[in-house]
């Protein structure tokens, strides 16, 4: 039986009151905060780490993959091109310089008059019946409360929604298994003129020593064992998406700790493999690893609508769309090992059109004052493998920001906002 300690009740200071509070500063949360701020709302963005951008910056993500019809996403790419140095200056590219992108996000937040609070973990929701009216945070400043009229959960794992009691399930519907985790890292010393960069699980390359994906499986410790490497905006530096840890629940501190240990333990073998077998990598060495574990999947919440794989495969355009032109494949990483899962589809993806996401996927079924955004919206395990990518999360964040700002302006709940009205802003 689990032991219990009863903490005595205490009065918590209300440290701030806002129109909109966004929890989580990943691509979806940042986009929601910027959009709501631009529409005149007083916005607070709360993030537990030391920077904004989430997986796109602290997670050392190599590039924006997939696409979406979103003015905000286009603006982010444009501003990256303006700030990039060398051959990528002025060139629209999905490849990310994480340090540059952190500064771009902060500039956009400042221009939108968003208050940013870092080093602060959202650890509870304050409820009045079925409505979220405040969040509890923990930080070096102590345990504090922040109140708002509307809240946006952009935490990825849906921490705020879970604290608010929104029903959810984890992972795959049949057994609860979740996609594996990855810790991204970068290597320098690469001869990029000769380097073989395989960007998908199904990409192969024959060398005199053997086929590179087969060699990766043979020489990199299980459950890693694939080659996924991408160019960067800097000369001689390549991003590696090659560590792998299965059976991880990204909502568990113990599991995240294990993932960190396992992924870091795989790096020496990966570098040895790159040096010995992959052209252009003979002199490579690690220069940095992500400060944020790449968690692909955890909670799926119950919303007024749920996006399905059939909606994506048929390129369905919902009348109440708030994201459109979303495009990617079913990127299901192997739930039990390396490579693509048997349910995933990359090379054989046959749907060339973009799909849409309805507003109901952002609205919790029975909880007011709260919007879902990013990978924690309402959808199936397979659909999630498509909409979880960062450009689509930017589109979802912009939609949540519009809905939050309009709800505040009209003095109504987010579920009472018309998607058709939102479309004029999106």
SULVEN-V871422 format. One record per pair of residues at least 24 apart in sequence whose ideal C-beta (glycine too) atoms are under 7 Angstrom apart, sorted by the first residue. I is the first residue (numbers start at 1). J is the second residue. If there is no record, write none. Layout:
i->I j->J
i->I j->J
This chain:
i->12 j->136
i->12 j->143
i->12 j->144
i->12 j->145
i->13 j->144
i->13 j->145
i->14 j->145
i->14 j->147
i->15 j->144
i->15 j->145
i->15 j->146
i->16 j->44
i->16 j->146
i->17 j->147
i->18 j->42
i->18 j->43
i->18 j->44
i->18 j->146
i->18 j->148
i->19 j->43
i->19 j->148
i->19 j->149
i->19 j->408
i->20 j->148
i->20 j->150
i->20 j->152
i->20 j->404
i->20 j->405
i->20 j->408
i->21 j->46
i->21 j->135
i->21 j->146
i->21 j->148
i->21 j->151
i->22 j->152
i->22 j->154
i->23 j->122
i->23 j->135
i->23 j->151
i->23 j->153
i->23 j->154
i->23 j->155
i->23 j->159
i->23 j->160
i->24 j->54
i->24 j->153
i->24 j->154
i->24 j->155
i->24 j->156
i->25 j->52
i->25 j->53
i->25 j->54
i->26 j->53
i->26 j->54
i->26 j->55
i->26 j->56
i->26 j->154
i->26 j->156
i->26 j->374
i->26 j->393
i->27 j->54
i->27 j->56
i->27 j->390
i->27 j->393
i->27 j->394
i->27 j->397
i->28 j->154
i->28 j->373
i->28 j->374
i->28 j->393
i->28 j->394
i->28 j->396
i->28 j->397
i->29 j->154
i->29 j->374
i->29 j->397
i->30 j->105
i->30 j->109
i->30 j->397
i->31 j->72
i->31 j->394
i->31 j->397
i->31 j->398
i->31 j->401
i->32 j->152
i->32 j->154
i->32 j->373
i->32 j->397
i->32 j->400
i->32 j->401
i->32 j->404
i->33 j->109
i->33 j->114
i->33 j->401
i->34 j->72
i->34 j->108
i->34 j->109
i->34 j->112
i->34 j->114
i->34 j->401
i->35 j->72
i->35 j->398
i->35 j->401
i->35 j->402
i->36 j->401
i->36 j->404
i->36 j->405
i->37 j->112
i->37 j->113
i->37 j->114
i->38 j->112
i->39 j->402
i->39 j->405
i->40 j->405
i->41 j->404
i->41 j->405
i->41 j->408
i->43 j->114
i->43 j->115
i->44 j->115
i->44 j->117
i->44 j->146
i->45 j->109
i->45 j->114
i->45 j->116
i->45 j->117
i->46 j->117
i->46 j->120
i->46 j->122
i->46 j->137
i->47 j->118
i->48 j->120
i->48 j->121
i->49 j->118
i->49 j->292
i->50 j->118
i->50 j->119
i->51 j->102
i->52 j->102
i->52 j->105
i->52 j->106
i->52 j->109
i->52 j->116
i->53 j->101
i->53 j->102
i->53 j->105
i->54 j->156
i->54 j->292
i->55 j->292
i->55 j->294
i->56 j->96
i->56 j->101
i->56 j->390
i->57 j->98
i->57 j->101
i->57 j->102
i->58 j->290
i->58 j->291
i->58 j->292
i->59 j->184
i->59 j->290
i->59 j->292
i->59 j->294
i->60 j->98
i->60 j->184
i->60 j->185
i->60 j->186
i->60 j->239
i->60 j->288
i->60 j->289
i->60 j->290
i->61 j->96
i->61 j->184
i->61 j->390
i->62 j->95
i->62 j->96
i->62 j->184
i->62 j->230
i->62 j->239
i->62 j->241
i->63 j->94
i->63 j->95
i->63 j->96
i->63 j->230
i->64 j->94
i->64 j->96
i->64 j->390
i->64 j->391
i->65 j->94
i->65 j->328
i->65 j->389
i->66 j->327
i->66 j->328
i->66 j->389
i->66 j->391
i->66 j->392
i->67 j->327
i->67 j->391
i->68 j->323
i->68 j->325
i->68 j->326
i->68 j->391
i->68 j->392
i->68 j->394
i->68 j->395
i->69 j->324
i->69 j->325
i->69 j->354
i->70 j->394
i->70 j->395
i->70 j->398
i->72 j->394
i->72 j->398
i->73 j->391
i->73 j->394
i->73 j->395
i->76 j->394
i->79 j->104
i->80 j->104
i->84 j->233
i->86 j->233
i->86 j->235
i->88 j->233
i->95 j->231
i->95 j->232
i->95 j->233
i->97 j->233
i->97 j->234
i->122 j->155
i->122 j->159
i->122 j->160
i->124 j->163
i->125 j->160
i->125 j->163
i->125 j->164
i->127 j->164
i->130 j->366
i->130 j->367
i->130 j->368
i->131 j->368
i->131 j->369
i->132 j->164
i->132 j->367
i->132 j->369
i->132 j->370
i->133 j->369
i->135 j->160
i->149 j->408
i->150 j->369
i->150 j->371
i->150 j->404
i->150 j->407
i->150 j->408
i->150 j->414
i->151 j->369
i->151 j->370
i->152 j->371
i->152 j->373
i->152 j->400
i->152 j->404
i->153 j->370
i->153 j->371
i->153 j->372
i->153 j->373
i->153 j->376
i->154 j->373
i->154 j->374
i->154 j->397
i->156 j->295
i->156 j->374
i->156 j->375
i->156 j->376
i->157 j->250
i->157 j->251
i->157 j->298
i->157 j->299
i->157 j->376
i->158 j->299
i->158 j->301
i->158 j->372
i->158 j->376
i->161 j->301
i->161 j->364
i->161 j->370
i->161 j->372
i->161 j->376
i->162 j->299
i->164 j->367
i->164 j->370
i->165 j->367
i->166 j->301
i->166 j->302
i->166 j->364
i->166 j->367
i->167 j->302
i->167 j->365
i->168 j->299
i->168 j->300
i->168 j->301
i->168 j->302
i->169 j->300
i->170 j->298
i->170 j->299
i->171 j->297
i->171 j->381
i->172 j->381
i->173 j->380
i->173 j->381
i->177 j->335
i->178 j->249
i->178 j->297
i->178 j->298
i->179 j->296
i->179 j->297
i->179 j->332
i->179 j->333
i->179 j->335
i->180 j->223
i->180 j->244
i->180 j->245
i->180 j->246
i->180 j->248
i->180 j->333
i->180 j->334
i->180 j->335
i->181 j->245
i->181 j->248
i->181 j->250
i->181 j->259
i->181 j->293
i->181 j->294
i->181 j->295
i->181 j->296
i->182 j->241
i->182 j->243
i->182 j->244
i->182 j->263
i->182 j->294
i->183 j->243
i->183 j->260
i->183 j->263
i->183 j->264
i->183 j->289
i->183 j->290
i->183 j->293
i->183 j->294
i->184 j->239
i->184 j->240
i->184 j->241
i->184 j->290
i->184 j->294
i->185 j->240
i->185 j->267
i->185 j->286
i->185 j->288
i->185 j->289
i->185 j->290
i->186 j->232
i->186 j->237
i->186 j->238
i->186 j->239
i->186 j->240
i->186 j->287
i->186 j->288
i->187 j->238
i->187 j->240
i->187 j->271
i->187 j->274
i->187 j->284
i->187 j->285
i->187 j->286
i->187 j->287
i->188 j->236
i->188 j->237
i->188 j->284
i->188 j->285
i->188 j->287
i->189 j->236
i->189 j->283
i->189 j->284
i->189 j->285
i->190 j->236
i->190 j->237
i->190 j->238
i->190 j->280
i->190 j->281
i->190 j->284
i->191 j->280
i->192 j->231
i->192 j->235
i->192 j->236
i->192 j->280
i->194 j->279
i->194 j->280
i->195 j->238
i->195 j->279
i->195 j->280
i->195 j->281
i->196 j->278
i->196 j->279
i->196 j->280
i->197 j->229
i->197 j->230
i->197 j->231
i->197 j->238
i->198 j->227
i->198 j->228
i->198 j->229
i->199 j->228
i->199 j->230
i->200 j->346
i->200 j->347
i->201 j->226
i->201 j->339
i->201 j->340
i->201 j->346
i->202 j->340
i->202 j->346
i->202 j->347
i->207 j->277
i->207 j->279
i->209 j->277
i->212 j->277
i->212 j->278
i->215 j->273
i->215 j->277
i->216 j->273
i->217 j->338
i->219 j->269
i->219 j->273
i->220 j->266
i->220 j->269
i->220 j->270
i->220 j->273
i->221 j->266
i->221 j->269
i->222 j->337
i->223 j->337
i->223 j->338
i->224 j->266
i->224 j->270
i->224 j->338
i->225 j->338
i->226 j->338
i->226 j->339
i->227 j->278
i->240 j->270
i->242 j->270
i->243 j->267
i->244 j->338
i->246 j->335
i->246 j->336
i->246 j->337
i->249 j->298
i->250 j->295
i->250 j->298
i->251 j->298
i->251 j->299
i->256 j->293
i->259 j->293
i->260 j->293
i->296 j->333
i->296 j->388
i->297 j->384
i->299 j->376
i->300 j->378
i->300 j->379
i->300 j->384
i->301 j->364
i->301 j->372
i->301 j->376
i->301 j->378
i->302 j->365
i->302 j->378
i->303 j->360
i->303 j->361
i->303 j->362
i->303 j->363
i->303 j->364
i->303 j->365
i->303 j->372
i->303 j->377
i->303 j->378
i->304 j->360
i->304 j->363
i->304 j->365
i->305 j->358
i->305 j->360
i->305 j->361
i->305 j->378
i->306 j->361
i->306 j->378
i->306 j->379
i->306 j->380
i->307 j->357
i->307 j->361
i->307 j->379
i->307 j->383
i->307 j->387
i->308 j->380
i->308 j->383
i->309 j->380
i->309 j->382
i->309 j->383
i->311 j->355
i->311 j->383
i->312 j->351
i->312 j->355
i->312 j->383
i->312 j->386
i->313 j->351
i->315 j->351
i->315 j->353
i->315 j->354
i->315 j->355
i->316 j->355
i->316 j->356
i->317 j->356
i->318 j->356
i->318 j->358
i->320 j->358
i->320 j->359
i->320 j->360
i->320 j->419
i->321 j->356
i->321 j->357
i->321 j->358
i->321 j->419
i->322 j->357
i->322 j->359
i->322 j->362
i->322 j->399
i->322 j->419
i->322 j->422
i->322 j->426
i->323 j->356
i->323 j->357
i->323 j->392
i->323 j->395
i->323 j->396
i->323 j->399
i->324 j->354
i->324 j->356
i->325 j->354
i->326 j->354
i->326 j->355
i->326 j->356
i->326 j->357
i->326 j->387
i->326 j->392
i->326 j->395
i->327 j->354
i->328 j->386
i->328 j->389
i->328 j->392
i->329 j->386
i->330 j->382
i->330 j->385
i->330 j->386
i->331 j->385
i->331 j->386
i->332 j->385
i->343 j->382
i->344 j->385
i->357 j->387
i->357 j->396
i->359 j->419
i->359 j->422
i->362 j->399
i->362 j->400
i->362 j->403
i->363 j->414
i->363 j->415
i->368 j->413
i->368 j->415
i->369 j->413
i->371 j->400
i->371 j->403
i->371 j->404
i->371 j->414
i->373 j->397
i->373 j->400
i->398 j->426
i->399 j->426
i->402 j->426
